[in-house]
C-alpha cells in the first residue's frame, strides 16, 4: 500500500503562529549579535579602559615639571 506522504512528499505539520514567533526571535538574536560585534565592548570593558587611560593621564601629570616662569 502506498502512503500519501510518499506520493506527495509532505513535510511535517507545524503551528504557523509558533513558527512566526521562532523566526522573529531568531531575527532579533541575529540583529543583537550584529550590534554586539558593531559596538564591541561590554560595560565592564569600557569602564576598565577608561580607568586605565585616567591612570595613564594622571601618571603623566604627576611627572610633569612645573614651570615657574609660565
C-alpha positions, 0 to 999 in steps of 0.5 A: 500500500502506498502512503500519501506522504510518499506520493506527495512528499509532505513535510511535517505539520507545524503551528504557523503562529509558533513558527512566526514567533521562532523566526522573529526571535531568531531575527532579533538574536541575529540583529543583537549579535550584529550590534554586539560585534558593531559596538564591541565592548561590554560595560565592564570593558569600557569602564576598565579602559577608561580607568586605565587611560585616567591612570595613564593621564594622571601618571603623566601629570604627576611627572610633569615639571612645573614651570615657574616662569609660565 
